[in-house]
Amino acid sequence: MKIPGGKKAAVLYIGYHDPLDEAYFPKVMALRLEPGLTIIRVSHDGTCPKLKDGPCRCDAEVDTELYQP
Ligand SMILES: [Zn+2]
């Protein structure tokens, strides 16, 4: 995804791979979620293959936010 005139900073969705092959997946599975709708944000390193349509191989940052309508 490239925004004309801007630089690539965030990607909301990148292709699908087997979740068990993604380096960030164990971190997501280890989350203890509160009841309700939670937004899970996975921030990859700039060099992660995930940003080039490959499976994640970085030490991604995973944080959560409880959705407040
Ligand atoms: Zn990654």
N, CA, C, O and the ligand as a Tripos MOL2 file, in Angstrom:
@<TRIPOS>MOLECULE
protein
  277   275    70     0     0
PROTEIN
NO_CHARGES

@<TRIPOS>ATOM
      1 N           0.8540   -1.1800    0.0000 N.3       1 MET1
      2 CA          0.0000    0.0000    0.0000 C.3       1 MET1
      3 C           0.8880    1.2270    0.0000 C.2       1 MET1
      4 O           1.7270    1.3870    0.8860 O.2       1 MET1
      5 N           0.7130    2.0930   -0.9830 N.am      2 LYS2
      6 CA          1.5040    3.3090   -1.0250 C.3       2 LYS2
      7 C           0.5640    4.4850   -1.1880 C.2       2 LYS2
      8 O          -0.2980    4.5010   -2.0680 O.2       2 LYS2
      9 N           0.7450    5.4530   -0.3350 N.am      3 ILE3
     10 CA         -0.0710    6.6590   -0.4110 C.3       3 ILE3
     11 C           0.6850    7.6680   -1.2590 C.2       3 ILE3
     12 O           1.8220    8.0110   -0.9350 O.2       3 ILE3
     13 N           0.0680    8.1620   -2.3610 N.am      4 PRO4
     14 CA          0.7700    9.0960   -3.2330 C.3       4 PRO4
     15 C           1.2550   10.3130   -2.4420 C.2       4 PRO4
     16 O           0.4950   10.9100   -1.6800 O.2       4 PRO4
     17 N           2.5040   10.6660   -2.6270 N.am      5 GLY5
     18 CA          3.0500   11.8480   -1.9670 C.3       5 GLY5
     19 C           3.4670   11.6000   -0.5320 C.2       5 GLY5
     20 O           4.0570   12.4800    0.0940 O.2       5 GLY5
     21 N           3.1810   10.4470   -0.0050 N.am      6 GLY6
     22 CA          3.5610   10.1720    1.3870 C.3       6 GLY6
     23 C           4.4430    8.9600    1.4570 C.2       6 GLY6
     24 O           4.6790    8.2910    0.4510 O.2       6 GLY6
     25 N           4.9290    8.6750    2.6390 N.am      7 LYS7
     26 CA          5.7450    7.4810    2.7700 C.3       7 LYS7
     27 C           4.9480    6.4030    3.5030 C.2       7 LYS7
     28 O           4.0470    6.7050    4.2860 O.2       7 LYS7
     29 N           5.2890    5.1600    3.2410 N.am      8 LYS8
     30 CA          4.5740    4.0460    3.8270 C.3       8 LYS8
     31 C           4.8660    3.9830    5.3210 C.2       8 LYS8
     32 O           6.0200    3.8370    5.7240 O.2       8 LYS8
     33 N           3.8230    4.0910    6.1430 N.am      9 ALA9
     34 CA          4.0430    4.1010    7.5770 C.3       9 ALA9
     35 C           3.2680    2.9940    8.2730 C.2       9 ALA9
     36 O           3.7490    2.4280    9.2550 O.2       9 ALA9
     37 N           2.0840    2.6790    7.7830 N.am     10 ALA10
     38 CA          1.2660    1.6830    8.4520 C.3      10 ALA10
     39 C           0.5120    0.8570    7.4210 C.2      10 ALA10
     40 O           0.0660    1.3790    6.3990 O.2      10 ALA10
     41 N           0.3750   -0.4230    7.6940 N.am     11 VAL11
     42 CA         -0.3680   -1.3090    6.8160 C.3      11 VAL11
     43 C          -1.3900   -2.0380    7.6730 C.2      11 VAL11
     44 O          -1.0270   -2.6800    8.6580 O.2      11 VAL11
     45 N          -2.6510   -1.9460    7.3120 N.am     12 LEU12
     46 CA         -3.6860   -2.5250    8.1430 C.3      12 LEU12
     47 C          -3.8710   -4.0120    7.8850 C.2      12 LEU12
     48 O          -4.2300   -4.7510    8.8020 O.2      12 LEU12
     49 N          -3.6370   -4.4630    6.6710 N.am     13 TYR13
     50 CA         -3.7890   -5.8820    6.3790 C.3      13 TYR13
     51 C          -2.7930   -6.2950    5.3080 C.2      13 TYR13
     52 O          -2.6660   -5.6440    4.2710 O.2      13 TYR13
     53 N          -2.1010   -7.3720    5.5730 N.am     14 ILE14
     54 CA         -1.1530   -7.9010    4.5970 C.3      14 ILE14
     55 C          -1.4560   -9.3740    4.4550 C.2      14 ILE14
     56 O          -1.6880  -10.0620    5.4500 O.2      14 ILE14
     57 N          -1.4580   -9.8660    3.2260 N.am     15 GLY15
     58 CA         -1.7320  -11.2570    2.8620 C.3      15 GLY15
     59 C          -1.8060  -12.2850    3.9900 C.2      15 GLY15
     60 O          -1.4320  -12.0030    5.1280 O.2      15 GLY15
     61 N          -2.2800  -13.4460    3.6670 N.am     16 TYR16
     62 CA         -2.4950  -14.4830    4.6690 C.3      16 TYR16
     63 C          -1.4240  -15.5580    4.6200 C.2      16 TYR16
     64 O          -1.0330  -16.0190    3.5470 O.2      16 TYR16
     65 N          -0.9520  -15.9530    5.8080 N.am     17 HIS17
     66 CA         -0.0750  -17.1130    5.9360 C.3      17 HIS17
     67 C          -0.6020  -17.9510    7.0850 C.2      17 HIS17
     68 O          -1.3900  -17.4770    7.9040 O.2      17 HIS17
     69 N          -0.1660  -19.1910    7.1380 N.am     18 ASP18
     70 CA         -0.5420  -20.0600    8.2500 C.3      18 ASP18
     71 C          -0.1530  -19.3730    9.5580 C.2      18 ASP18
     72 O           1.0230  -19.0680    9.7560 O.2      18 ASP18
     73 N          -1.1080  -19.1210   10.4540 N.am     19 PRO19
     74 CA         -0.7920  -18.4250   11.7050 C.3      19 PRO19
     75 C           0.3240  -19.1050   12.4910 C.2      19 PRO19
     76 O           1.1000  -18.4300   13.1670 O.2      19 PRO19
     77 N           0.4140  -20.4250   12.4100 N.am     20 LEU20
     78 CA          1.4470  -21.1350   13.1670 C.3      20 LEU20
     79 C           2.8470  -20.8740   12.6130 C.2      20 LEU20
     80 O           3.8460  -21.2000   13.2550 O.2      20 LEU20
     81 N           2.9140  -20.2810   11.4110 N.am     21 ASP21
     82 CA          4.2020  -19.9700   10.7920 C.3      21 ASP21
     83 C           4.5950  -18.5090   11.0320 C.2      21 ASP21
     84 O           5.6420  -18.0580   10.5680 O.2      21 ASP21
     85 N           3.7470  -17.7760   11.7580 N.am     22 GLU22
     86 CA          4.0200  -16.3570   11.9990 C.3      22 GLU22
     87 C           4.7270  -16.2060   13.3550 C.2      22 GLU22
     88 O           4.2780  -16.7630   14.3570 O.2      22 GLU22
     89 N           5.8180  -15.4610   13.3780 N.am     23 ALA23
     90 CA          6.5980  -15.3180   14.6150 C.3      23 ALA23
     91 C           5.8080  -14.5880   15.7060 C.2      23 ALA23
     92 O           6.0600  -14.8050   16.8910 O.2      23 ALA23
     93 N           4.8630  -13.7310   15.3280 N.am     24 TYR24
     94 CA          4.1240  -12.9660   16.3380 C.3      24 TYR24
     95 C           2.9700  -13.7670   16.9330 C.2      24 TYR24
     96 O           2.4230  -13.3660   17.9600 O.2      24 TYR24
     97 N           2.5850  -14.8750   16.3280 N.am     25 PHE25
     98 CA          1.3720  -15.5850   16.7260 C.3      25 PHE25
     99 C           1.3890  -16.0850   18.1810 C.2      25 PHE25
    100 O           0.3770  -15.9600   18.8710 O.2      25 PHE25
    101 N           2.5000  -16.6440   18.6610 N.am     26 PRO26
    102 CA          2.5300  -17.0750   20.0780 C.3      26 PRO26
    103 C           2.2710  -15.9210   21.0270 C.2      26 PRO26
    104 O           1.6700  -16.1200   22.0830 O.2      26 PRO26
    105 N           2.7100  -14.7170   20.6800 N.am     27 LYS27
    106 CA          2.4730  -13.5460   21.5240 C.3      27 LYS27
    107 C           0.9910  -13.2070   21.5810 C.2      27 LYS27
    108 O           0.4690  -12.8270   22.6300 O.2      27 LYS27
    109 N           0.3140  -13.3500   20.4370 N.am     28 VAL28
    110 CA         -1.1320  -13.0580   20.4050 C.3      28 VAL28
    111 C          -1.8860  -14.1130   21.2140 C.2      28 VAL28
    112 O          -2.8270  -13.7920   21.9410 O.2      28 VAL28
    113 N          -1.4670  -15.3670   21.0840 N.am     29 MET29
    114 CA         -2.1580  -16.4330   21.8090 C.3      29 MET29
    115 C          -1.9350  -16.3310   23.3190 C.2      29 MET29
    116 O          -2.7450  -16.8330   24.0980 O.2      29 MET29
    117 N          -0.8460  -15.6850   23.7360 N.am     30 ALA30
    118 CA         -0.5400  -15.5660   25.1620 C.3      30 ALA30
    119 C          -1.2880  -14.4140   25.8290 C.2      30 ALA30
    120 O          -1.2410  -14.2580   27.0490 O.2      30 ALA30
    121 N          -1.9820  -13.6030   25.0140 N.am     31 LEU31
    122 CA         -2.7040  -12.4570   25.5800 C.3      31 LEU31
    123 C          -3.8390  -12.9290   26.4790 C.2      31 LEU31
    124 O          -4.5000  -13.9280   26.1930 O.2      31 LEU31
    125 N          -4.0560  -12.2000   27.5670 N.am     32 ARG32
    126 CA         -5.2070  -12.4650   28.4220 C.3      32 ARG32
    127 C          -6.1930  -11.3410   28.1510 C.2      32 ARG32
    128 O          -6.0000  -10.2060   28.5860 O.2      32 ARG32
    129 N          -7.2460  -11.6740   27.4280 N.am     33 LEU33
    130 CA         -8.1870  -10.6520   26.9740 C.3      33 LEU33
    131 C          -9.3170  -10.4340   27.9690 C.2      33 LEU33
    132 O          -9.8020  -11.3640   28.6120 O.2      33 LEU33
    133 N          -9.7230   -9.1620   28.0730 N.am     34 GLU34
    134 CA        -10.8740   -8.7950   28.9010 C.3      34 GLU34
    135 C         -12.1340   -9.0910   28.1000 C.2      34 GLU34
    136 O         -12.0870   -9.1650   26.8730 O.2      34 GLU34
    137 N         -13.2750   -9.2620   28.7990 N.am     35 PRO35
    138 CA        -14.5320   -9.4140   28.0660 C.3      35 PRO35
    139 C         -14.7910   -8.1510   27.2400 C.2      35 PRO35
    140 O         -14.4740   -7.0430   27.6710 O.2      35 PRO35
    141 N         -15.3610   -8.3290   26.0700 N.am     36 GLY36
    142 CA        -15.6390   -7.1850   25.2000 C.3      36 GLY36
    143 C         -14.8460   -7.3060   23.9190 C.2      36 GLY36
    144 O         -14.2200   -8.3310   23.6490 O.2      36 GLY36
    145 N         -14.8830   -6.2360   23.1290 N.am     37 LEU37
    146 CA        -14.1880   -6.2250   21.8390 C.3      37 LEU37
    147 C         -12.8130   -5.5910   22.0170 C.2      37 LEU37
    148 O         -12.6990   -4.4380   22.4350 O.2      37 LEU37
    149 N         -11.7740   -6.3520   21.6980 N.am     38 THR38
    150 CA        -10.4030   -5.8710   21.8740 C.3      38 THR38
    151 C          -9.7370   -5.7030   20.5190 C.2      38 THR38
    152 O          -9.8160   -6.5770   19.6560 O.2      38 THR38
    153 N          -9.0820   -4.5680   20.3510 N.am     39 ILE39
    154 CA         -8.2880   -4.3290   19.1480 C.3      39 ILE39
    155 C          -6.8660   -4.7840   19.4460 C.2      39 ILE39
    156 O          -6.2460   -4.3090   20.3970 O.2      39 ILE39
    157 N          -6.3470   -5.7070   18.6290 N.am     40 ILE40
    158 CA         -4.9820   -6.2000   18.8080 C.3      40 ILE40
    159 C          -4.1170   -5.5840   17.7210 C.2      40 ILE40
    160 O          -4.3750   -5.7620   16.5300 O.2      40 ILE40
    161 N          -3.0910   -4.8600   18.1380 N.am     41 ARG41
    162 CA         -2.2170   -4.1970   17.1800 C.3      41 ARG41
    163 C          -0.8610   -4.8880   17.2060 C.2      41 ARG41
    164 O          -0.2260   -4.9940   18.2550 O.2      41 ARG41
    165 N          -0.4240   -5.3590   16.0370 N.am     42 VAL42
    166 CA          0.8770   -6.0210   15.9140 C.3      42 VAL42
    167 C           1.7820   -5.0990   15.1040 C.2      42 VAL42
    168 O           1.5100   -4.8230   13.9350 O.2      42 VAL42
    169 N           2.8550   -4.6250   15.7270 N.am     43 SER43
    170 CA          3.7920   -3.7190   15.0500 C.3      43 SER43
    171 C           5.0560   -4.4880   14.6970 C.2      43 SER43
    172 O           5.7700   -4.9780   15.5710 O.2      43 SER43
    173 N           5.3200   -4.5830   13.3890 N.am     44 HIS44
    174 CA          6.4730   -5.3470   12.9140 C.3      44 HIS44
    175 C           7.6900   -4.4550   12.7490 C.2      44 HIS44
    176 O           7.5700   -3.2460   12.5510 O.2      44 HIS44
    177 N           8.8590   -5.0670   12.8330 N.am     45 ASP45
    178 CA         10.0920   -4.3460   12.5310 C.3      45 ASP45
    179 C          10.0770   -3.9390   11.0610 C.2      45 ASP45
    180 O           9.3980   -4.5650   10.2470 O.2      45 ASP45
    181 N          10.8200   -2.8970   10.7240 N.am     46 GLY46
    182 CA         10.8780   -2.4310    9.3400 C.3      46 GLY46
    183 C          11.4520   -3.4560    8.3840 C.2      46 GLY46
    184 O          11.2000   -3.3920    7.1800 O.2      46 GLY46
    185 N          12.2240   -4.4030    8.9070 N.am     47 THR47
    186 CA         12.8760   -5.3980    8.0520 C.3      47 THR47
    187 C          12.1100   -6.7230    8.0160 C.2      47 THR47
    188 O          12.5630   -7.6810    7.3910 O.2      47 THR47
    189 N          10.9390   -6.7820    8.6890 N.am     48 CYS48
    190 CA         10.1790   -8.0340    8.7500 C.3      48 CYS48
    191 C           9.6720   -8.4340    7.3660 C.2      48 CYS48
    192 O           9.1560   -7.5870    6.6360 O.2      48 CYS48
    193 N           9.8080   -9.7130    6.9890 N.am     49 PRO49
    194 CA          9.3040  -10.1840    5.6970 C.3      49 PRO49
    195 C           7.7880   -9.9870    5.5520 C.2      49 PRO49
    196 O           7.2630   -9.9710    4.4380 O.2      49 PRO49
    197 N           7.0870   -9.8360    6.6900 N.am     50 LYS50
    198 CA          5.6380   -9.6310    6.6520 C.3      50 LYS50
    199 C           5.2860   -8.3980    5.8280 C.2      50 LYS50
    200 O           4.2320   -8.3570    5.1930 O.2      50 LYS50
    201 N           6.1480   -7.4060    5.8320 N.am     51 LEU51
    202 CA          5.8840   -6.1770    5.0920 C.3      51 LEU51
    203 C           6.0930   -6.3570    3.5940 C.2      51 LEU51
    204 O           5.7580   -5.4810    2.7970 O.2      51 LEU51
    205 N           6.6590   -7.5220    3.2180 N.am     52 LYS52
    206 CA          6.8550   -7.8000    1.7940 C.3      52 LYS52
    207 C           6.0950   -9.0510    1.4200 C.2      52 LYS52
    208 O           6.5400   -9.8250    0.5730 O.2      52 LYS52
    209 N           4.9380   -9.2560    2.0540 N.am     53 ASP53
    210 CA          4.0480  -10.3580    1.7290 C.3      53 ASP53
    211 C           4.6290  -11.7290    2.0850 C.2      53 ASP53
    212 O           4.2710  -12.7330    1.4690 O.2      53 ASP53
    213 N           5.5180  -11.7730    3.0690 N.am     54 GLY54
    214 CA          6.0420  -13.0510    3.5540 C.3      54 GLY54
    215 C           5.5280  -13.2890    4.9650 C.2      54 GLY54
    216 O           4.7920  -12.4600    5.4980 O.2      54 GLY54
    217 N           5.9000  -14.4010    5.5760 N.am     55 PRO55
    218 CA          5.5010  -14.6530    6.9620 C.3      55 PRO55
    219 C           6.3730  -13.8290    7.9140 C.2      55 PRO55
    220 O           7.5140  -13.4910    7.6000 O.2      55 PRO55
    221 N           5.8080  -13.5150    9.0840 N.am     56 CYS56
    222 CA          6.5200  -12.7040   10.0810 C.3      56 CYS56
    223 C           7.7090  -13.4690   10.6390 C.2      56 CYS56
    224 O           7.6040  -14.6450   10.9850 O.2      56 CYS56
    225 N           8.8510  -12.7750   10.7210 N.am     57 ARG57
    226 CA         10.0510  -13.3710   11.3100 C.3      57 ARG57
    227 C          10.7110  -12.4100   12.2950 C.2      57 ARG57
    228 O          11.8560  -12.6150   12.6990 O.2      57 ARG57
    229 N           9.9830  -11.3630   12.6770 N.am     58 CYS58
    230 CA         10.6110  -10.3790   13.5580 C.3      58 CYS58
    231 C          10.1130  -10.5360   14.9900 C.2      58 CYS58
    232 O           9.2560  -11.3710   15.2800 O.2      58 CYS58
    233 N          10.6720   -9.7140   15.8780 N.am     59 ASP59
    234 CA         10.2440   -9.6910   17.2690 C.3      59 ASP59
    235 C           9.1850   -8.5830   17.3720 C.2      59 ASP59
    236 O           9.4570   -7.4830   17.8530 O.2      59 ASP59
    237 N           7.9840   -8.9040   16.9110 N.am     60 ALA60
    238 CA          6.9330   -7.8880   16.7850 C.3      60 ALA60
    239 C           6.4270   -7.4200   18.1480 C.2      60 ALA60
    240 O           6.4670   -8.1490   19.1390 O.2      60 ALA60
    241 N           5.9500   -6.1760   18.1560 N.am     61 GLU61
    242 CA          5.3330   -5.6120   19.3570 C.3      61 GLU61
    243 C           3.8350   -5.8610   19.2700 C.2      61 GLU61
    244 O           3.2080   -5.5340   18.2630 O.2      61 GLU61
    245 N           3.2590   -6.4370   20.3150 N.am     62 VAL62
    246 CA          1.8270   -6.7150   20.3280 C.3      62 VAL62
    247 C           1.1930   -5.9390   21.4710 C.2      62 VAL62
    248 O           1.5520   -6.1430   22.6310 O.2      62 VAL62
    249 N           0.2510   -5.0470   21.1570 N.am     63 ASP63
    250 CA         -0.4540   -4.3720   22.2350 C.3      63 ASP63
    251 C          -1.9550   -4.3960   21.9680 C.2      63 ASP63
    252 O          -2.4040   -4.5580   20.8330 O.2      63 ASP63
    253 N          -2.7080   -4.2330   23.0360 N.am     64 THR64
    254 CA         -4.1560   -4.3410   22.9260 C.3      64 THR64
    255 C          -4.8260   -3.0820   23.4280 C.2      64 THR64
    256 O          -4.2600   -2.3090   24.2000 O.2      64 THR64
    257 N          -6.0470   -2.9020   22.9680 N.am     65 GLU65
    258 CA         -6.8330   -1.7320   23.3580 C.3      65 GLU65
    259 C          -8.2770   -2.1900   23.3880 C.2      65 GLU65
    260 O          -8.7850   -2.7300   22.4050 O.2      65 GLU65
    261 N          -8.9370   -1.9770   24.5120 N.am     66 LEU66
    262 CA        -10.3430   -2.3560   24.6100 C.3      66 LEU66
    263 C         -11.1630   -1.3500   23.8140 C.2      66 LEU66
    264 O         -11.0540   -0.1440   24.0360 O.2      66 LEU66
    265 N         -11.9790   -1.8380   22.8920 N.am     67 TYR67
    266 CA        -12.7630   -0.9470   22.0400 C.3      67 TYR67
    267 C         -13.8250   -0.2170   22.8420 C.2      67 TYR67
    268 O         -14.6370   -0.8310   23.5340 O.2      67 TYR67
    269 N         -13.8060    1.0850   22.7370 N.am     68 GLN68
    270 CA        -14.8100    1.9200   23.4150 C.3      68 GLN68
    271 C         -15.6340    2.6280   22.3630 C.2      68 GLN68
    272 O         -15.1510    3.5760   21.7440 O.2      68 GLN68
    273 N         -16.8740    2.1930   22.1390 N.am     69 PRO69
    274 CA        -17.6780    2.8460   21.1100 C.3      69 PRO69
    275 C         -18.0680    4.2970   21.4810 C.2      69 PRO69
    276 O         -18.7470    4.9710   20.7070 O.2      69 PRO69
    277 ZN          6.9870   -9.3570   11.8960 Zn       70 ZN70
@<TRIPOS>BOND
     1     1     2 1
     2     2     3 1
     3     3     4 2
     4     3     5 am
     5     5     6 1
     6     6     7 1
     7     7     8 2
     8     7     9 am
     9     9    10 1
    10    10    11 1
    11    11    12 2
    12    11    13 am
    13    13    14 1
    14    14    15 1
    15    15    16 2
    16    15    17 am
    17    17    18 1
    18    18    19 1
    19    19    20 2
    20    19    21 am
    21    21    22 1
    22    22    23 1
    23    23    24 2
    24    23    25 am
    25    25    26 1
    26    26    27 1
    27    27    28 2
    28    27    29 am
    29    29    30 1
    30    30    31 1
    31    31    32 2
    32    31    33 am
    33    33    34 1
    34    34    35 1
    35    35    36 2
    36    35    37 am
    37    37    38 1
    38    38    39 1
    39    39    40 2
    40    39    41 am
    41    41    42 1
    42    42    43 1
    43    43    44 2
    44    43    45 am
    45    45    46 1
    46    46    47 1
    47    47    48 2
    48    47    49 am
    49    49    50 1
    50    50    51 1
    51    51    52 2
    52    51    53 am
    53    53    54 1
    54    54    55 1
    55    55    56 2
    56    55    57 am
    57    57    58 1
    58    58    59 1
    59    59    60 2
    60    59    61 am
    61    61    62 1
    62    62    63 1
    63    63    64 2
    64    63    65 am
    65    65    66 1
    66    66    67 1
    67    67    68 2
    68    67    69 am
    69    69    70 1
    70    70    71 1
    71    71    72 2
    72    71    73 am
    73    73    74 1
    74    74    75 1
    75    75    76 2
    76    75    77 am
    77    77    78 1
    78    78    79 1
    79    79    80 2
    80    79    81 am
    81    81    82 1
    82    82    83 1
    83    83    84 2
    84    83    85 am
    85    85    86 1
    86    86    87 1
    87    87    88 2
    88    87    89 am
    89    89    90 1
    90    90    91 1
    91    91    92 2
    92    91    93 am
    93    93    94 1
    94    94    95 1
    95    95    96 2
    96    95    97 am
    97    97    98 1
    98    98    99 1
    99    99   100 2
   100    99   101 am
   101   101   102 1
   102   102   103 1
   103   103   104 2
   104   103   105 am
   105   105   106 1
   106   106   107 1
   107   107   108 2
   108   107   109 am
   109   109   110 1
   110   110   111 1
   111   111   112 2
   112   111   113 am
   113   113   114 1
   114   114   115 1
   115   115   116 2
   116   115   117 am
   117   117   118 1
   118   118   119 1
   119   119   120 2
   120   119   121 am
   121   121   122 1
   122   122   123 1
   123   123   124 2
   124   123   125 am
   125   125   126 1
   126   126   127 1
   127   127   128 2
   128   127   129 am
   129   129   130 1
   130   130   131 1
   131   131   132 2
   132   131   133 am
   133   133   134 1
   134   134   135 1
   135   135   136 2
   136   135   137 am
   137   137   138 1
   138   138   139 1
   139   139   140 2
   140   139   141 am
   141   141   142 1
   142   142   143 1
   143   143   144 2
   144   143   145 am
   145   145   146 1
   146   146   147 1
   147   147   148 2
   148   147   149 am
   149   149   150 1
   150   150   151 1
   151   151   152 2
   152   151   153 am
   153   153   154 1
   154   154   155 1
   155   155   156 2
   156   155   157 am
   157   157   158 1
   158   158   159 1
   159   159   160 2
   160   159   161 am
   161   161   162 1
   162   162   163 1
   163   163   164 2
   164   163   165 am
   165   165   166 1
   166   166   167 1
   167   167   168 2
   168   167   169 am
   169   169   170 1
   170   170   171 1
   171   171   172 2
   172   171   173 am
   173   173   174 1
   174   174   175 1
   175   175   176 2
   176   175   177 am
   177   177   178 1
   178   178   179 1
   179   179   180 2
   180   179   181 am
   181   181   182 1
   182   182   183 1
   183   183   184 2
   184   183   185 am
   185   185   186 1
   186   186   187 1
   187   187   188 2
   188   187   189 am
   189   189   190 1
   190   190   191 1
   191   191   192 2
   192   191   193 am
   193   193   194 1
   194   194   195 1
   195   195   196 2
   196   195   197 am
   197   197   198 1
   198   198   199 1
   199   199   200 2
   200   199   201 am
   201   201   202 1
   202   202   203 1
   203   203   204 2
   204   203   205 am
   205   205   206 1
   206   206   207 1
   207   207   208 2
   208   207   209 am
   209   209   210 1
   210   210   211 1
   211   211   212 2
   212   211   213 am
   213   213   214 1
   214   214   215 1
   215   215   216 2
   216   215   217 am
   217   217   218 1
   218   218   219 1
   219   219   220 2
   220   219   221 am
   221   221   222 1
   222   222   223 1
   223   223   224 2
   224   223   225 am
   225   225   226 1
   226   226   227 1
   227   227   228 2
   228   227   229 am
   229   229   230 1
   230   230   231 1
   231   231   232 2
   232   231   233 am
   233   233   234 1
   234   234   235 1
   235   235   236 2
   236   235   237 am
   237   237   238 1
   238   238   239 1
   239   239   240 2
   240   239   241 am
   241   241   242 1
   242   242   243 1
   243   243   244 2
   244   243   245 am
   245   245   246 1
   246   246   247 1
   247   247   248 2
   248   247   249 am
   249   249   250 1
   250   250   251 1
   251   251   252 2
   252   251   253 am
   253   253   254 1
   254   254   255 1
   255   255   256 2
   256   255   257 am
   257   257   258 1
   258   258   259 1
   259   259   260 2
   260   259   261 am
   261   261   262 1
   262   262   263 1
   263   263   264 2
   264   263   265 am
   265   265   266 1
   266   266   267 1
   267   267   268 2
   268   267   269 am
   269   269   270 1
   270   270   271 1
   271   271   272 2
   272   271   273 am
   273   273   274 1
   274   274   275 1
   275   275   276 2
@<TRIPOS>SUBSTRUCTURE
     1 MET1         2 RESIDUE 1 A MET
     2 LYS2         6 RESIDUE 1 A LYS
     3 ILE3        10 RESIDUE 1 A ILE
     4 PRO4        14 RESIDUE 1 A PRO
     5 GLY5        18 RESIDUE 1 A GLY
     6 GLY6        22 RESIDUE 1 A GLY
     7 LYS7        26 RESIDUE 1 A LYS
     8 LYS8        30 RESIDUE 1 A LYS
     9 ALA9        34 RESIDUE 1 A ALA
    10 ALA10       38 RESIDUE 1 A ALA
    11 VAL11       42 RESIDUE 1 A VAL
    12 LEU12       46 RESIDUE 1 A LEU
    13 TYR13       50 RESIDUE 1 A TYR
    14 ILE14       54 RESIDUE 1 A ILE
    15 GLY15       58 RESIDUE 1 A GLY
    16 TYR16       62 RESIDUE 1 A TYR
    17 HIS17       66 RESIDUE 1 A HIS
    18 ASP18       70 RESIDUE 1 A ASP
    19 PRO19       74 RESIDUE 1 A PRO
    20 LEU20       78 RESIDUE 1 A LEU
    21 ASP21       82 RESIDUE 1 A ASP
    22 GLU22       86 RESIDUE 1 A GLU
    23 ALA23       90 RESIDUE 1 A ALA
    24 TYR24       94 RESIDUE 1 A TYR
    25 PHE25       98 RESIDUE 1 A PHE
    26 PRO26      102 RESIDUE 1 A PRO
    27 LYS27      106 RESIDUE 1 A LYS
    28 VAL28      110 RESIDUE 1 A VAL
    29 MET29      114 RESIDUE 1 A MET
    30 ALA30      118 RESIDUE 1 A ALA
    31 LEU31      122 RESIDUE 1 A LEU
    32 ARG32      126 RESIDUE 1 A ARG
    33 LEU33      130 RESIDUE 1 A LEU
    34 GLU34      134 RESIDUE 1 A GLU
    35 PRO35      138 RESIDUE 1 A PRO
    36 GLY36      142 RESIDUE 1 A GLY
    37 LEU37      146 RESIDUE 1 A LEU
    38 THR38      150 RESIDUE 1 A THR
    39 ILE39      154 RESIDUE 1 A ILE
    40 ILE40      158 RESIDUE 1 A ILE
    41 ARG41      162 RESIDUE 1 A ARG
    42 VAL42      166 RESIDUE 1 A VAL
    43 SER43      170 RESIDUE 1 A SER
    44 HIS44      174 RESIDUE 1 A HIS
    45 ASP45      178 RESIDUE 1 A ASP
    46 GLY46      182 RESIDUE 1 A GLY
    47 THR47      186 RESIDUE 1 A THR
    48 CYS48      190 RESIDUE 1 A CYS
    49 PRO49      194 RESIDUE 1 A PRO
    50 LYS50      198 RESIDUE 1 A LYS
    51 LEU51      202 RESIDUE 1 A LEU
    52 LYS52      206 RESIDUE 1 A LYS
    53 ASP53      210 RESIDUE 1 A ASP
    54 GLY54      214 RESIDUE 1 A GLY
    55 PRO55      218 RESIDUE 1 A PRO
    56 CYS56      222 RESIDUE 1 A CYS
    57 ARG57      226 RESIDUE 1 A ARG
    58 CYS58      230 RESIDUE 1 A CYS
    59 ASP59      234 RESIDUE 1 A ASP
    60 ALA60      238 RESIDUE 1 A ALA
    61 GLU61      242 RESIDUE 1 A GLU
    62 VAL62      246 RESIDUE 1 A VAL
    63 ASP63      250 RESIDUE 1 A ASP
    64 THR64      254 RESIDUE 1 A THR
    65 GLU65      258 RESIDUE 1 A GLU
    66 LEU66      262 RESIDUE 1 A LEU
    67 TYR67      266 RESIDUE 1 A TYR
    68 GLN68      270 RESIDUE 1 A GLN
    69 PRO69      274 RESIDUE 1 A PRO
    70 ZN70       277 GROUP 0 **** ****
